[in-house]
Amino acid sequence: MADVQIVQMSFETAMAELEQVVTQLERGDVALDASITLYERGAALKAHCEAKLKSAEEKVAAITLNGDGQPTGVASLDAG
């Protein structure tokens, strides 16, 4: 999966690959050079997942509710 561009991955795909990377590193049976490459890919996957989560949190925070607590739309994040 290392040839797949991380920026094109969904959160779920990136998280699944990150779990695979962690598992490989925890086993400790990977050569040093491969471990470094895996670690770097894992760090990039982690950053991608964090960015996806932040984006989702901002979208959820922007949902507006009416007096009954029902969603009515989204507010601009700049409405502050």
VENGI-V688493 format. One record per backbone hydrogen bond with DSSP energy under -0.5 kcal/mol. CO is the residue of the C=O (numbers start at 0). NH is the residue of the N-H. Records with the same first field share a line. If there is no record, write none. Layout:
BEGIN
CO->NH, NH
END
This chain:
BEGIN
0->3
4->7
5->8
9->13
10->14
11->15
12->16
13->17
14->18
15->19
16->20
17->21
18->22
19->23
20->24
21->25
22->26
23->27, 28
30->34
31->35
32->36
33->37
34->38
35->39
36->40
37->41
38->42
39->43
40->44
41->45
42->46
43->47
44->48
45->49
46->50
47->51
48->52
49->53
50->54
51->55
52->56
53->57
54->58
55->59
56->60
57->61
59->62
61->74
63->71, 72
65->68
69->65
72->63
75->78
76->79
END
